[in-house]
Amino acid sequence: MALRPDRVEHLTDLSFFMNATAERGILVIQDGGGSGAAMDDSSATVKKASAWGADVVSGAPVGLLLNDVVNLDLTRQHINYAKDEMQQGGKVLLLRRGTVVTDQVSGTPAAGEKAHFVLTGQLAAASDSSASPQVGRFLSSKDADGYAKVEINII
């Protein structure tokens, strides 16, 4: 489990698709361009960050993933919506502004530090990441279970 239920969602986005499996709580970047305001454009996709350019991220940060993206054989079992699972290739819910408590944190951030992200999509303090844009601020350090409270603000 990567997100605890105590979160505040100020702004979410449900207009992107994700074509790979992923655990909720990671930050995703833009993969495809999409076509403007179309809500069901399958080319509007997101992915985990996987490569760095010359001191810039390969794609713009879009949001924090609020669903687990799974790849199930839907002829044998159904998606467990109670666990907030979404099938690979489907739409995902992304947090653009709000507060979450997540264990998808790299390094040892302190309260008040700027939150960036690393190649795995995990959040990290500015000193732990090399070139990603700021996506929020840490509101706590990690607890004994590895969870930290983070304010997400992606403009």
N, CA and C atoms as an extended XYZ file, in Angstrom:
465
Properties=species:S:1:pos:R:3:atomname:S:1:resname:S:1:resid:I:1 pbc="F F F"
N         0.848       -1.178        0.000 N   MET     1
C         0.000        0.000        0.000 CA  MET     1
C         0.887        1.233        0.000 C   MET     1
N         0.649        2.112       -0.943 N   ALA     2
C         1.523        3.258       -1.089 CA  ALA     2
C         0.889        4.557       -0.609 C   ALA     2
N        -0.404        4.581       -0.441 N   LEU     3
C        -1.080        5.785        0.056 CA  LEU     3
C        -1.941        5.420        1.249 C   LEU     3
N        -1.882        6.249        2.253 N   ARG     4
C        -2.803        6.071        3.372 CA  ARG     4
C        -4.090        6.817        3.044 C   ARG     4
N        -5.190        6.422        3.656 N   PRO     5
C        -6.474        7.042        3.292 CA  PRO     5
C        -6.636        8.484        3.740 C   PRO     5
N        -5.803        8.954        4.655 N   ASP     6
C        -5.957       10.335        5.111 CA  ASP     6
C        -5.289       11.286        4.122 C   ASP     6
N        -6.068       11.709        3.133 N   ARG     7
C        -5.568       12.623        2.120 CA  ARG     7
C        -6.622       13.672        1.806 C   ARG     7
N        -6.163       14.786        1.277 N   VAL     8
C        -7.043       15.884        0.883 CA  VAL     8
C        -6.829       16.110       -0.605 C   VAL     8
N        -7.896       16.019       -1.377 N   GLU     9
C        -7.818       16.199       -2.821 CA  GLU     9
C        -8.470       17.524       -3.195 C   GLU     9
N        -7.653       18.494       -3.595 N   HIS    10
C        -8.186       19.783       -4.035 CA  HIS    10
C        -8.447       19.789       -5.529 C   HIS    10
N        -7.574       19.141       -6.308 N   LEU    11
C        -7.717       19.112       -7.762 CA  LEU    11
C        -7.221       17.771       -8.277 C   LEU    11
N        -8.109       17.041       -8.942 N   THR    12
C        -7.743       15.767       -9.553 CA  THR    12
C        -8.008       15.840      -11.047 C   THR    12
N        -7.414       14.918      -11.791 N   ASP    13
C        -7.550       14.886      -13.247 CA  ASP    13
C        -7.820       13.452      -13.683 C   ASP    13
N        -8.865       13.250      -14.482 N   LEU    14
C        -9.246       11.921      -14.956 CA  LEU    14
C        -9.223       11.860      -16.477 C   LEU    14
N        -8.328       12.604      -17.110 N   SER    15
C        -8.327       12.652      -18.567 CA  SER    15
C        -7.141       11.935      -19.206 C   SER    15
N        -6.356       11.201      -18.425 N   PHE    16
C        -5.183       10.520      -18.976 CA  PHE    16
C        -5.304        9.008      -18.841 C   PHE    16
N        -4.690        8.298      -19.781 N   PHE    17
C        -4.611        6.844      -19.788 CA  PHE    17
C        -3.202        6.433      -19.374 C   PHE    17
N        -3.064        5.202      -18.861 N   MET    18
C        -1.736        4.682      -18.512 CA  MET    18
C        -1.617        3.269      -19.055 C   MET    18
N        -0.557        3.022      -19.842 N   ASN    19
C        -0.382        1.748      -20.532 CA  ASN    19
C         0.632        0.824      -19.875 C   ASN    19
N         0.954        1.058      -18.615 N   ALA    20
C         1.897        0.207      -17.890 CA  ALA    20
C         1.379        0.018      -16.468 C   ALA    20
N         1.819       -1.048      -15.825 N   THR    21
C         1.408       -1.259      -14.438 CA  THR    21
C         2.199       -0.331      -13.532 C   THR    21
N         1.566        0.074      -12.440 N   ALA    22
C         2.222        0.974      -11.493 CA  ALA    22
C         1.485        0.929      -10.167 C   ALA    22
N         2.204        1.290       -9.117 N   GLU    23
C         1.628        1.345       -7.780 CA  GLU    23
C         1.231        2.783       -7.474 C   GLU    23
N         0.092        2.953       -6.837 N   ARG    24
C        -0.351        4.314       -6.513 CA  ARG    24
C         0.650        5.003       -5.589 C   ARG    24
N         0.673        6.311       -5.681 N   GLY    25
C         1.585        7.094       -4.860 CA  GLY    25
C         2.807        7.583       -5.601 C   GLY    25
N         3.016        7.110       -6.854 N   ILE    26
C         4.158        7.596       -7.621 CA  ILE    26
C         3.743        8.798       -8.455 C   ILE    26
N         4.720        9.572       -8.876 N   LEU    27
C         4.457       10.701       -9.744 CA  LEU    27
C         4.628       10.246      -11.186 C   LEU    27
N         3.724       10.653      -12.066 N   VAL    28
C         3.800       10.265      -13.468 CA  VAL    28
C         4.014       11.500      -14.332 C   VAL    28
N         4.625       11.269      -15.494 N   ILE    29
C         4.907       12.354      -16.430 CA  ILE    29
C         4.118       12.143      -17.708 C   ILE    29
N         4.026       13.187      -18.517 N   GLN    30
C         3.276       13.116      -19.766 CA  GLN    30
C         4.032       12.257      -20.765 C   GLN    30
N         3.289       11.386      -21.452 N   ASP    31
C         3.876       10.487      -22.433 CA  ASP    31
C         3.417       10.863      -23.835 C   ASP    31
N         2.129       11.066      -24.009 N   GLY    32
C         1.587       11.431      -25.314 CA  GLY    32
C         1.010       12.825      -25.269 C   GLY    32
N         0.837       13.406      -26.434 N   GLY    33
C         0.355       14.775      -26.501 CA  GLY    33
C        -1.136       14.927      -26.307 C   GLY    33
N        -1.916       13.980      -26.803 N   GLY    34
C        -3.360       14.140      -26.733 CA  GLY    34
C        -3.809       15.217      -27.698 C   GLY    34
N        -5.088       15.519      -27.682 N   SER    35
C        -5.595       16.525      -28.613 CA  SER    35
C        -6.447       17.548      -27.885 C   SER    35
N        -5.818       18.340      -27.082 N   GLY    36
C        -6.522       19.444      -26.443 CA  GLY    36
C        -7.484       19.002      -25.371 C   GLY    36
N        -8.744       19.358      -25.519 N   ALA    37
C        -9.734       19.160      -24.464 CA  ALA    37
C       -10.463       17.821      -24.549 C   ALA    37
N       -10.089       16.957      -25.463 N   ALA    38
C       -10.780       15.681      -25.621 CA  ALA    38
C       -10.575       14.794      -24.398 C   ALA    38
N       -11.663       14.415      -23.733 N   MET    39
C       -11.564       13.607      -22.515 CA  MET    39
C       -11.232       12.145      -22.797 C   MET    39
N       -11.555       11.633      -23.968 N   ASP    40
C       -11.333       10.217      -24.263 CA  ASP    40
C       -10.340       10.006      -25.392 C   ASP    40
N        -9.358       10.865      -25.496 N   ASP    41
C        -8.318       10.727      -26.508 CA  ASP    41
C        -7.283        9.735      -25.996 C   ASP    41
N        -7.183        8.579      -26.642 N   SER    42
C        -6.285        7.529      -26.157 CA  SER    42
C        -4.815        7.892      -26.301 C   SER    42
N        -4.486        8.962      -27.015 N   SER    43
C        -3.081        9.360      -27.120 CA  SER    43
C        -2.655       10.251      -25.954 C   SER    43
N        -3.583       10.619      -25.081 N   ALA    44
C        -3.241       11.398      -23.882 CA  ALA    44
C        -2.849       10.414      -22.788 C   ALA    44
N        -1.572       10.052      -22.756 N   THR    45
C        -1.098        9.023      -21.835 CA  THR    45
C        -0.045        9.566      -20.884 C   THR    45
N         0.096        8.870      -19.754 N   VAL    46
C         1.135        9.180      -18.778 CA  VAL    46
C         1.974        7.932      -18.532 C   VAL    46
N         3.166        8.129      -17.979 N   LYS    47
C         4.067        7.017      -17.682 CA  LYS    47
C         4.957        7.403      -16.522 C   LYS    47
N         5.679        6.412      -15.993 N   LYS    48
C         6.713        6.684      -14.997 CA  LYS    48
C         7.880        7.373      -15.698 C   LYS    48
N         8.549        8.251      -14.987 N   ALA    49
C         9.750        8.869      -15.547 CA  ALA    49
C        10.787        7.781      -15.754 C   ALA    49
N        11.457        7.790      -16.921 N   SER    50
C        12.422        6.727      -17.178 CA  SER    50
C        13.744        7.221      -17.733 C   SER    50
N        13.825        8.473      -18.138 N   ALA    51
C        15.082        8.965      -18.691 CA  ALA    51
C        15.208       10.459      -18.440 C   ALA    51
N        16.418       10.899      -18.239 N   TRP    52
C        16.698       12.327      -18.029 CA  TRP    52
C        17.336       12.883      -19.289 C   TRP    52
N        16.940       14.077      -19.639 N   GLY    53
C        17.611       14.790      -20.723 CA  GLY    53
C        18.748       15.594      -20.132 C   GLY    53
N        19.180       16.600      -20.829 N   ALA    54
C        20.256       17.459      -20.330 CA  ALA    54
C        19.714       18.334      -19.211 C   ALA    54
N        19.746       17.802      -18.002 N   ASP    55
C        19.282       18.476      -16.793 CA  ASP    55
C        17.791       18.823      -16.799 C   ASP    55
N        17.010       18.141      -17.607 N   VAL    56
C        15.555       18.315      -17.574 CA  VAL    56
C        14.899       16.955      -17.606 C   VAL    56
N        13.696       16.891      -17.111 N   VAL    57
C        12.956       15.633      -17.126 CA  VAL    57
C        12.459       15.372      -18.536 C   VAL    57
N        12.364       14.102      -18.910 N   SER    58
C        11.954       13.754      -20.267 CA  SER    58
C        10.508       14.116      -20.563 C   SER    58
N         9.706       14.358      -19.575 N   GLY    59
C         8.320       14.761      -19.775 CA  GLY    59
C         7.876       15.642      -18.626 C   GLY    59
N         6.819       16.383      -18.833 N   ALA    60
C         6.322       17.281      -17.794 CA  ALA    60
C         5.576       16.488      -16.729 C   ALA    60
N         5.757       16.802      -15.439 N   PRO    61
C         5.005       16.098      -14.397 CA  PRO    61
C         3.510       16.414      -14.539 C   PRO    61
N         2.694       15.371      -14.443 N   VAL    62
C         1.254       15.544      -14.640 CA  VAL    62
C         0.505       15.404      -13.326 C   VAL    62
N         0.882       14.425      -12.501 N   GLY    63
C         0.182       14.248      -11.245 CA  GLY    63
C         0.661       13.039      -10.475 C   GLY    63
N         0.138       12.894       -9.272 N   LEU    64
C         0.439       11.760       -8.408 CA  LEU    64
C        -0.647       10.709       -8.635 C   LEU    64
N        -0.247        9.491       -8.926 N   LEU    65
C        -1.170        8.411       -9.251 CA  LEU    65
C        -1.974        7.996       -8.018 C   LEU    65
N        -3.306        8.010       -8.125 N   LEU    66
C        -4.178        7.649       -7.005 CA  LEU    66
C        -4.767        6.254       -7.138 C   LEU    66
N        -4.462        5.539       -8.231 N   ASN    67
C        -4.943        4.169       -8.451 CA  ASN    67
C        -3.761        3.230       -8.611 C   ASN    67
N        -3.952        1.959       -8.253 N   ASP    68
C        -3.012        0.928       -8.666 CA  ASP    68
C        -3.382        0.553      -10.087 C   ASP    68
N        -2.403        0.491      -10.980 N   VAL    69
C        -2.660        0.080      -12.355 CA  VAL    69
C        -2.186       -1.362      -12.472 C   VAL    69
N        -3.101       -2.272      -12.791 N   VAL    70
C        -2.811       -3.700      -12.816 CA  VAL    70
C        -3.041       -4.258      -14.213 C   VAL    70
N        -2.481       -5.421      -14.475 N   ASN    71
C        -2.685       -6.113      -15.738 CA  ASN    71
C        -3.295       -7.475      -15.421 C   ASN    71
N        -4.622       -7.544      -15.430 N   LEU    72
C        -5.336       -8.766      -15.081 CA  LEU    72
C        -5.948       -9.410      -16.314 C   LEU    72
N        -6.106      -10.723      -16.273 N   ASP    73
C        -6.869      -11.431      -17.294 CA  ASP    73
C        -8.338      -11.281      -16.911 C   ASP    73
N        -9.013      -10.357      -17.564 N   LEU    74
C       -10.386      -10.031      -17.174 CA  LEU    74
C       -11.390      -11.106      -17.577 C   LEU    74
N       -10.930      -12.154      -18.279 N   THR    75
C       -11.827      -13.285      -18.546 CA  THR    75
C       -11.850      -14.250      -17.364 C   THR    75
N       -10.919      -14.116      -16.426 N   ARG    76
C       -10.840      -15.000      -15.273 CA  ARG    76
C       -11.205      -14.324      -13.958 C   ARG    76
N       -10.979      -13.044      -13.847 N   GLN    77
C       -11.293      -12.329      -12.614 CA  GLN    77
C       -11.639      -10.888      -12.947 C   GLN    77
N       -12.266      -10.216      -12.012 N   HIS    78
C       -12.629       -8.821      -12.245 CA  HIS    78
C       -11.714       -7.910      -11.430 C   HIS    78
N       -11.728       -6.658      -11.800 N   ILE    79
C       -10.927       -5.666      -11.099 CA  ILE    79
C       -11.530       -5.431       -9.727 C   ILE    79
N       -10.683       -5.304       -8.723 N   ASN    80
C       -11.144       -5.039       -7.369 CA  ASN    80
C       -11.225       -3.523       -7.174 C   ASN    80
N       -12.406       -2.976       -7.436 N   TYR    81
C       -12.576       -1.525       -7.319 CA  TYR    81
C       -12.465       -1.054       -5.872 C   TYR    81
N       -12.727       -1.940       -4.923 N   ALA    82
C       -12.582       -1.565       -3.513 CA  ALA    82
C       -11.125       -1.288       -3.168 C   ALA    82
N       -10.195       -1.890       -3.910 N   LYS    83
C        -8.768       -1.633       -3.710 CA  LYS    83
C        -8.274       -0.525       -4.638 C   LYS    83
N        -9.196        0.131       -5.345 N   ASP    84
C        -8.863        1.235       -6.243 CA  ASP    84
C        -7.922        0.797       -7.358 C   ASP    84
N        -8.207       -0.365       -7.954 N   GLU    85
C        -7.416       -0.860       -9.071 CA  GLU    85
C        -8.029       -0.411      -10.395 C   GLU    85
N        -7.162       -0.151      -11.369 N   MET    86
C        -7.580        0.168      -12.725 CA  MET    86
C        -6.809       -0.743      -13.665 C   MET    86
N        -7.459       -1.175      -14.746 N   GLN    87
C        -6.808       -2.042      -15.716 CA  GLN    87
C        -5.801       -1.244      -16.541 C   GLN    87
N        -4.666       -1.859      -16.832 N   GLN    88
C        -3.641       -1.255      -17.677 CA  GLN    88
C        -4.280       -0.845      -19.005 C   GLN    88
N        -3.972        0.353      -19.469 N   GLY    89
C        -4.550        0.859      -20.706 CA  GLY    89
C        -5.790        1.701      -20.480 C   GLY    89
N        -6.272        1.760      -19.237 N   GLY    90
C        -7.464        2.541      -18.922 CA  GLY    90
C        -7.117        3.890      -18.317 C   GLY    90
N        -8.153        4.633      -18.001 N   LYS    91
C        -7.964        5.951      -17.392 CA  LYS    91
C        -7.508        5.816      -15.952 C   LYS    91
N        -6.707        6.773      -15.519 N   VAL    92
C        -6.220        6.800      -14.141 CA  VAL    92
C        -6.552        8.149      -13.517 C   VAL    92
N        -6.719        8.141      -12.204 N   LEU    93
C        -6.997        9.367      -11.465 CA  LEU    93
C        -5.684        9.931      -10.944 C   LEU    93
N        -5.431       11.204      -11.254 N   LEU    94
C        -4.186       11.863      -10.867 CA  LEU    94
C        -4.479       13.032       -9.951 C   LEU    94
N        -3.683       13.156       -8.895 N   LEU    95
C        -3.781       14.284       -7.981 CA  LEU    95
C        -2.855       15.395       -8.468 C   LEU    95
N        -3.418       16.584       -8.690 N   ARG    96
C        -2.615       17.729       -9.114 CA  ARG    96
C        -2.381       18.706       -7.965 C   ARG    96
N        -3.359       18.815       -7.064 N   ARG    97
C        -3.199       19.655       -5.862 CA  ARG    97
C        -3.875       18.960       -4.700 C   ARG    97
N        -3.158       18.870       -3.599 N   GLY    98
C        -3.709       18.244       -2.410 CA  GLY    98
C        -2.613       17.769       -1.478 C   GLY    98
N        -3.016       16.981       -0.491 N   THR    99
C        -2.087       16.471        0.508 CA  THR    99
C        -2.263       14.966        0.622 C   THR    99
N        -1.146       14.228        0.611 N   VAL   100
C        -1.179       12.776        0.736 CA  VAL   100
C        -0.165       12.321        1.773 C   VAL   100
N        -0.375       11.118        2.282 N   VAL   101
C         0.597       10.443        3.133 CA  VAL   101
C         1.017        9.205        2.363 C   VAL   101
N         2.267        9.144        1.932 N   THR   102
C         2.734        8.092        1.033 CA  THR   102
C         4.046        7.482        1.509 C   THR   102
N         4.274        6.226        1.099 N   ASP   103
C         5.567        5.591        1.373 CA  ASP   103
C         6.442        5.577        0.122 C   ASP   103
N         5.989        6.208       -0.938 N   GLN   104
C         6.772        6.302       -2.168 CA  GLN   104
C         7.715        7.506       -2.078 C   GLN   104
N         8.628        7.419       -1.110 N   VAL   105
C         9.550        8.515       -0.824 CA  VAL   105
C        10.979        7.970       -0.864 C   VAL   105
N        11.826        8.635       -1.599 N   SER   106
C        13.227        8.248       -1.708 CA  SER   106
C        14.062        9.137       -0.791 C   SER   106
N        15.022        8.552       -0.117 N   GLY   107
C        15.904        9.324        0.746 CA  GLY   107
C        15.270        9.637        2.090 C   GLY   107
N        15.789       10.667        2.742 N   THR   108
C        15.305       11.066        4.068 CA  THR   108
C        14.965       12.544        4.077 C   THR   108
N        13.797       12.898        3.563 N   PRO   109
C        13.412       14.311        3.540 CA  PRO   109
C        13.051       14.815        4.933 C   PRO   109
N        13.137       16.111        5.114 N   ALA   110
C        12.730       16.756        6.364 CA  ALA   110
C        11.508       17.615        6.083 C   ALA   110
N        10.749       17.877        7.112 N   ALA   111
C         9.572       18.735        6.973 CA  ALA   111
C         9.993       20.103        6.458 C   ALA   111
N         9.246       20.616        5.489 N   GLY   112
C         9.530       21.922        4.922 CA  GLY   112
C        10.371       21.897        3.665 C   GLY   112
N        11.007       20.769        3.356 N   GLU   113
C        11.834       20.701        2.151 CA  GLU   113
C        10.957       20.627        0.906 C   GLU   113
N        11.494       21.135       -0.200 N   LYS   114
C        10.790       21.055       -1.475 CA  LYS   114
C        10.769       19.610       -1.947 C   LYS   114
N         9.626       19.189       -2.523 N   ALA   115
C         9.493       17.825       -3.028 CA  ALA   115
C         9.718       17.811       -4.536 C   ALA   115
N        10.603       16.938       -4.952 N   HIS   116
C        10.884       16.687       -6.364 CA  HIS   116
C        10.608       15.209       -6.592 C   HIS   116
N        10.913       14.689       -7.772 N   PHE   117
C        10.749       13.252       -7.980 CA  PHE   117
C        11.955       12.685       -8.702 C   PHE   117
N        12.165       11.386       -8.504 N   VAL   118
C        13.288       10.686       -9.113 CA  VAL   118
C        12.759        9.771      -10.212 C   VAL   118
N        13.663        9.079      -10.899 N   LEU   119
C        13.289        8.277      -12.063 CA  LEU   119
C        12.240        7.201      -11.781 C   LEU   119
N        12.172        6.712      -10.572 N   THR   120
C        11.189        5.669      -10.254 CA  THR   120
C         9.803        6.252      -10.029 C   THR   120
N         9.690        7.572      -10.006 N   GLY   121
C         8.422        8.222       -9.724 CA  GLY   121
C         8.241        8.541       -8.256 C   GLY   121
N         9.189        8.103       -7.420 N   GLN   122
C         9.099        8.398       -5.992 CA  GLN   122
C         9.432        9.862       -5.734 C   GLN   122
N         8.879       10.381       -4.656 N   LEU   123
C         9.154       11.751       -4.246 CA  LEU   123
C        10.477       11.790       -3.499 C   LEU   123
N        11.185       12.903       -3.621 N   ALA   124
C        12.482       13.049       -2.963 CA  ALA   124
C        12.714       14.519       -2.657 C   ALA   124
N        13.578       14.762       -1.679 N   ALA   125
C        13.972       16.134       -1.364 CA  ALA   125
C        14.867       16.663       -2.471 C   ALA   125
N        15.003       17.968       -2.557 N   ALA   126
C        15.799       18.582       -3.624 CA  ALA   126
C        17.220       18.047       -3.649 C   ALA   126
N        17.800       17.758       -2.494 N   SER   127
C        19.179       17.269       -2.444 CA  SER   127
C        19.299       15.832       -2.948 C   SER   127
N        18.160       15.088       -2.987 N   ASP   128
C        18.194       13.691       -3.414 CA  ASP   128
C        17.885       13.513       -4.889 C   ASP   128
N        17.358       14.533       -5.552 N   SER   129
C        17.010       14.413       -6.969 CA  SER   129
C        17.894       15.351       -7.773 C   SER   129
N        18.089       15.036       -9.034 N   SER   130
C        19.049       15.820       -9.791 CA  SER   130
C        18.437       16.933      -10.621 C   SER   130
N        17.331       16.708      -11.295 N   ALA   131
C        16.894       17.756      -12.215 CA  ALA   131
C        15.386       17.859      -12.390 C   ALA   131
N        14.609       17.243      -11.569 N   SER   132
C        13.161       17.302      -11.780 CA  SER   132
C        12.583       18.593      -11.234 C   SER   132
N        11.492       19.049      -11.819 N   PRO   133
C        10.850       20.255      -11.291 CA  PRO   133
C        10.234       20.000       -9.917 C   PRO   133
N        10.024       21.069       -9.169 N   GLN   134
C         9.375       20.933       -7.861 CA  GLN   134
C         7.915       20.561       -8.073 C   GLN   134
N         7.428       19.577       -7.304 N   VAL   135
C         6.035       19.136       -7.419 CA  VAL   135
C         5.280       19.326       -6.104 C   VAL   135
N         5.949       19.844       -5.084 N   GLY   136
C         5.273       20.056       -3.809 CA  GLY   136
C         6.257       20.340       -2.695 C   GLY   136
N         5.796       20.065       -1.453 N   ARG   137
C         6.613       20.320       -0.268 CA  ARG   137
C         6.322       19.231        0.760 C   ARG   137
N         7.369       18.769        1.431 N   PHE   138
C         7.200       17.788        2.499 CA  PHE   138
C         6.650       18.478        3.738 C   PHE   138
N         5.598       17.920        4.304 N   LEU   139
C         5.006       18.467        5.520 CA  LEU   139
C         5.443       17.695        6.755 C   LEU   139
N         6.183       16.597        6.551 N   SER   140
C         6.732       15.819        7.662 CA  SER   140
C         7.947       15.059        7.161 C   SER   140
N         8.693       14.493        8.080 N   SER   141
C         9.746       13.556        7.696 CA  SER   141
C         9.112       12.167        7.670 C   SER   141
N         9.896       11.155        7.304 N   LYS   142
C         9.370        9.792        7.280 CA  LYS   142
C         9.099        9.306        8.699 C   LYS   142
N         8.015        8.537        8.858 N   ASP   143
C         7.748        7.931       10.157 CA  ASP   143
C         8.417        6.559       10.222 C   ASP   143
N         8.145        5.792       11.266 N   ALA   144
C         8.779        4.481       11.455 CA  ALA   144
C         8.424        3.495       10.343 C   ALA   144
N         7.275        3.683        9.685 N   ASP   145
C         6.853        2.793        8.605 CA  ASP   145
C         7.291        3.284        7.231 C   ASP   145
N         7.979        4.426        7.175 N   GLY   146
C         8.474        4.958        5.903 CA  GLY   146
C         7.505        5.896        5.191 C   GLY   146
N         6.434        6.299        5.866 N   TYR   147
C         5.455        7.210        5.262 CA  TYR   147
C         5.786        8.656        5.603 C   TYR   147
N         5.518        9.560        4.650 N   ALA   148
C         5.704       10.983        4.873 CA  ALA   148
C         4.488       11.720        4.335 C   ALA   148
N         4.163       12.846        4.968 N   LYS   149
C         3.060       13.679        4.502 CA  LYS   149
C         3.610       14.707        3.524 C   LYS   149
N         2.953       14.790        2.342 N   VAL   150
C         3.453       15.641        1.272 CA  VAL   150
C         2.308       16.463        0.703 C   VAL   150
N         2.579       17.742        0.500 N   GLU   151
C         1.632       18.607       -0.204 CA  GLU   151
C         2.024       18.614       -1.675 C   GLU   151
N         1.095       18.226       -2.546 N   ILE   152
C         1.349       18.193       -3.983 CA  ILE   152
C         0.751       19.447       -4.604 C   ILE   152
N         1.518       20.133       -5.445 N   ASN   153
C         1.032       21.323       -6.127 CA  ASN   153
C         1.694       21.384       -7.502 C   ASN   153
N         1.027       20.787       -8.482 N   ILE   154
C         1.548       20.766       -9.836 CA  ILE   154
C         0.768       21.770      -10.661 C   ILE   154
N         1.458       22.756      -11.162 N   ILE   155
C         0.814       23.834      -11.910 CA  ILE   155
C         0.792       23.512      -13.381 C   ILE   155
